[in-house]
Amino acid sequence: MTDKPARIAAFWRLILLLALLFSAGLRVATAKAAVTQDAATTPVAASDSAPDAKSEFAQGLFLDMKGDYWGAIDSFRKVMAQRPAEAAVKYSISKSYYRLAVLDSARVYGEAAIKLDPSNKHYLRYLAGIAHEMRDYNRAAELFGQDSLLEPERSEIIYLQGIEFLAANRPEQALEAFRKSAQVDPYNEAALSQRLTLEIALKRYPEAIETVRQLLKLGGDVRKFGVTLAELYTKAGQEELAIQTLRELGESDRDNIAYRIALFDHYIRAGRTDDFHRELLAFLDSEPLPEQLHDFARLYISRSGKDSLYVGPALALIDELVAKRPRDSQLFMLKGMYSMLHERPQEGIELLSKAIQLDSGNTTAWEYLITARFESGEKRKAFELLAQARRKLPAQRLRWSAIEGYLLLHSHAPKRAAAVLEAVVRAKKPFRDQTLLIQANTNLAMAYDLIGMKKRSRQVYERVVELDPHNTLAMNNLAYLLAEEGIRLREALRLASNAVMLEPDNGVYLDTLGWVHYKLGNYELARQLLEKAVATIGIDEAEVYQHLAEAYRKLGYEAKAKEMLEKAKSVNKH
């Protein structure tokens, strides 16, 4: 270990070296001045003041290293008074201001240093960093551009300029920068990836295809870029190349079902139903693993609920799977889920019952069958099935209690539901199923709200958001509770805004966001959101009309307010 005197000696040697360097800079500056300026404009008594400047500069560096930045700034100011044309002094005082987080002053002196020494690459990069922190991305891009002219061989500098152009929302200039960066260094995968993203965003598909090919040559992830290449061929109108690419990928990795699914998707979107069926049968004949088949079916069932293009293909897939595996409980369960999703409850109930006959240990099938009976209005039958499930699968005690809480909540028994769900969420045995835990907490929060325990309801919704940060229902309901109580309104605004961002066409969420804005006094914005909520298909709730009436009143639209209140009364009557 180095002893203390040696460390002090080493430190002073560093200060002396910096001072000598500064002295050399002064001499160079003086020599330049003698050549370019006449005697009248040359600083007076330069030789006399230089030693004081050197000493003061060294003192400034010493104070800066100690962390006494204001003291360092004072010393640098004294040097600057003697040597106003020294870029190094401007840079040093800028650095001290930067360490104090006084970015405005740091930038002023950094700009002054650049003006005095525009070819200093270190200064340019430093000032670009300050400009970025101050969100002046255009200036940062300009500075990196200056630096790249001085160092044209440095791909990473051009890349940084592209990043600044992106931040400044100048995609065309960003794309050009990334292209140049990749030209300087063809192995710069970061630049190529950014280039590809922009080419796709700007719909320059032929160029994007070439970029993907480059990335693949560099050893890019074939799974990722292979499917992207096929999609780009489709967008560029080269459909046969897209199909060929997907087939080659499938042949190269037969265990990867993603390539098959991508090929099926291509046929479905292109309306080539016969080709889809042919490829589907060929895939099933290859005898994939049951787990792959189940995941495939789940994916298409989910898509069929969101995109009408997948309704027919999803059913065709499930029918083919059931025909090939007539004893597979999971497949009958999935077909039952499909029927329930597409509003064929009786068919769904029969299929779910068949799934349980094939495998009485199919917990998920029990869950869906219980809730299907309940939602079909057969509440007594649902509770009877729940009792059967408890007897058949006693190890799933918490799961059945969570379902019981749900059934009680929606049977207008919130107090009983809360008692059951409290035991579920407080159980010492940890939940293996995170989704079930989230559902149990969500139902408990609803139960607390219904019985007037608002504080507890808020606390449980907060727990749900912690467990699932993208849970829009919990975000919306928590925001509404906060707005109703007039507390933590900024937090309520953030939650409600996030919920609407994730589900922009949800009328209930729009109502909550509008009501939060109303509580914040943003009446015009509240009016706009609440009008949008009222116009949403499927929304016919008295509360929404009442909220809009309140917003109209605050804005002085009495006639419109009365109209909304009449609508609210009409809804309540029904």
Buried (B, 14 or more C-beta within 10 A) or exposed (E): EEEEEEEEEEEEEEBEEBBEEBBEBBEEBBEEBEEEEEEEEEBEEBEEBBEEBBBBBBBBBBBBEEEBBEBBBBBBEBBBEBBEBBBBBBBBBBBBBBEBEBBEBBBBBBBBBBEBBEEBBEBBBBBBBBBBBBEBBBBBBBBBBBBBEEBEEBBBBBBBBBBBBBBBEBBEBBBBBBBBBBEBBEEBBBBBBBBBBBBBEEEBBEBBBBBBEBBBEEEBEBEEBBBBBBBBBBBBEBBEBBBEBBBEBBEEBEEBBBBBBBBBBBBBEBEBEEBBBEBBEEBBEEEBEEEBBBBBBBBBBBBBBEEEBBBEBBBBBBEBBBEBBEEBBBBBBBBBBBBBBBEBBEBBBBBBBBBBEBBBEBBBBBBBBBBBBBBBEBBEBBBEBBEBBBEEBEEBBBBBBBBBBBBBBBBEBBEBBBBBBBBBBEBEEEBEBEEBBBBBBBBBBBBBBBEEBBEBBBEBBBBBBEBBEEBBBBBBBBBBBBBBBEEBBEBBBBBBBBBBEBBEEBBBBBBBBBBBBBBBEBBEBBBBBBBBBBEBEEBBBBBBBBBBBBBBBBBEBEEBBEBBBEBBEEBEEE
